[in-house]
Amino acid sequence: MKAVASEALIVVSPFMIPMVIRLFWARQRNLFERVGKTLAIWVFWLSSLACLYIANFSWVLFWWNIVAFVLIFPFVGRYTTPIALWLHVGWGVLINTFATVTYAIVPVLLVFGIPPGMETEGVYGWPAIAERVRALKAEHGAEFVAANLSQPASQLAWALADAGVVAITPQRNGFDDWFDPSTRLGQDAIVVALDPEDEWKQSFESVRELETAPVVILGHQLRTYRIYLAEHFLRMQ
């Protein structure tokens, strides 16, 4: 819960907090602003408290709570000062530069010897993994490619430029709508798996690990994927 709150504070900008407090504390000048402020307060607290509660027993990513600020942004500019505004803008430039470099070039925290946070690990290594998947698919004559989670399946599909990649997982996701299991019954697949999510193995008659695919950046191992030959597809989980 503390992690979610601190991440939200960093990304939204600490310089915006005084503006929000002044907005909530001030008396608005007309009915439109009074109604907007009331709705903004309700949405802010309902969304924030819901995310904080869920964070006690499950993963919550800070951007899930963006709805909390939707009704604040139209009004909050009236409660700032030129200095606070420029500090807020400068903070935004810094955070967006950090995020762009981290997700597109290299995890910035690794440069300082700090392990990157979740979501960063899943961005890297896909061109090399895709190359190995192509080679193994051709070598073993597999008919399709899959992953054991929806996010790696989507990233692998992008790296392979193959819309036929699917996610085989008991978790409900878009692949349940896009993929017709009956079209793959009895076929073999190359499966890229992120352990320990291994329920997918029950969808095949037999599963054999072919190799591991560690993702190493600046000498730090971000993740290790396992590549399997899964034979005779039976069903979705």
N, C-alpha and C positions, 0 to 999 in steps of 0.2 A: 504494500500500500504506500509506504514511504517512497519507494522507487518511482511509482507512477506519478505521485504528487510532485516530486522533485524534477522528474523529466518534463512534466507539463510546464512547470515554472520556468525551466531553462528554455524550452522551445517557444512558448508563448511570449516570453520576455519578462524579466523581473521588473523592468521599467514601466510595464503596463499595469502592474498591480495597484499602484497609487491611483491611477486613472479610474480603474474599476471601483475601488473603494469610494472615491469621490462621487462617481456616478450613482452608486447604490445609496450613498448617504445624502446626496443633495435633493432638494425639493425641485421638481421639474416645473417648467413655466407654463406648459399647456397640457391639455388632455391627451394629445397624441403621445407626448413624451412620457407622461405618467403611466399610460397603458403599456407603452413599450418597455419602460423600466420594470413594471410589475411582471410582465411576461419574461423579460430577460432574467430577473432574479429567480423566478420559478424554474425556468429551463436550466439555468446555471447550476442550481443546487440539486435538482432532481438528477440531471445527467452526471454531475460530479460525484454525488454520493453513491449513485448506482455503480459507477466505475470503481470507486474506492472499495465498496463492499465486495464486488466481484474479485478485486485484486487480492483479497485475503485468501482465496482458494484457487485462483486460476490466473493465467497470463492475461494481462491487460496492456495493450499498447497505447501510449499517450495520445496518439492522434484519434483514437476512438471517441474521445471526449470533445472533439472540435465543435460539436453541436452546442456545447455549453457557452460558446463565445459568439455564436451566429447573431444573436439579438443584441449583444453588447457592442459590437463593432460600429453599428450605425450611429450610436450616441456617444461613445467614449471620447471621440476627438474633441468634444466641447470641454472636457475636463482635464486637459493636459496643458503643458507649457511648452514654449519653443525648445527649451533645453531638454526636457523629458522626451519630447517628440524626436529630436535628433539622436538622443541616446537609444531610443527604441528602434529607430531606423538603422543605426549603426550595429546594434545587437542583431537585428534581423539579417543584415548583410553578413555578419560573422557566422551566424548559425547556418545560413543557407550555403555559404562557401564551404564550411565544415562538412555539411551533409552531402554536397555535390562531390567533393573530393573523396569522401569516405565511401560513397556508393558507386562512384564511377572510375576512380583511379586507384586509390589505396586506402585502407582503413587508417585514418589519421592517428587514432589512439595507439596503433602498433608502432608508429614512429617514436613514441615516448615509452615503449615497452609495456603498454597497458592493453590487456586483452579487449578486443572489441565487444560491443554489446550485441544482444540478439538481433536478428534480421541482417546484420552486416555479414555474418558468416555465410548466409545463403546466397550472397550475390556473386561470389567469386568461384572460379574453377570450372565453369560450365563449358567453355570451348574445348578444354582437354577431355572432360568427361564425355562430351558429345562425340569427339573423335574416337574414343575407345568404344563407345556404344555402337557406332557405325561399323567398326571393324568386327566387334563380337557378334553383332546381328548377322553380318555377312558370313562369318566363319561358322556359326551354328545354325544358320538357316531359319532364324526366328522370324515369325510373321509380324510381330508388333513390339512396341517399346512401352514400358510403364514405369511408374515410380510409386512409392508406398505412401506418399503424402501429396496433397493437391498443389502446394507451392513448388516443391521440386519438380513435379510433373509439368507444371506450366513453364518453369525456367528451362527444363530440358527440351520441351517442345519448341521453345524459342531458339535455343542453341542449335537444335537439329533442323529448324525450319520445317517441322513435321507436325501438322495438326492432329495426327492420329495417335500421338502419345496420350496415355490415359493415367489416371490415378486410381490405384486399387487399394482402398482403405474403407474401414467401416464408418469413417466420418462423412457426414453429409456435405457435399460440395457440388460445384457446377458440373463436374464430370458425370454425376449421376443423371444429369439431363442430356449431356452431349454424347454419351457413350452408350451404345446398345450392346450389352454383353453377348447376346445371341449371335452376333456377327463374328465373335472371336472364340466360340466354344471349340475346344480341342486343339487350339493353336498354341504355339510356344512363344515366349516373350523374353526379352532382355529387360530385367527390372533393376532400376537404380534405387537403392534403399538407404534410408537414414535410420540406423538403429536407435532405440530398441523397438521401433514400431514394426512388428513382424506378423501382425494378424493377416496380412495380405497373403502369406504363404499357404493359407488354407484354401485359397482360390485356385491352386494348381495341384496337379497330381503329384508332381515331384519338383524339388527346388535344389539347385546346386550353385554354390558360390563360385564365381569365376575369378574375381580379383577385387582388391580394394582400390579406392581412388581418393587418396588424401589430398586435401586442399591446403597448400602451404604458401603463406605470404610473409615476406621478410623474416623467414625462419620460424614463423609461428604457425602451427597447424590449426586452421580454423575449424575444419570438419573432416570427417572420414566417411565417404560413401562406400557402400558395398554393391558390387554389380553381380547379379545372379542370372543364371539360365533357368527360367521357370517353364516347365513342360506341361502341356495339356491343360489349358485353361478350363476351369469347371464352372465358376460362378463369381459374382461380385460379393463382397462382404456386406 
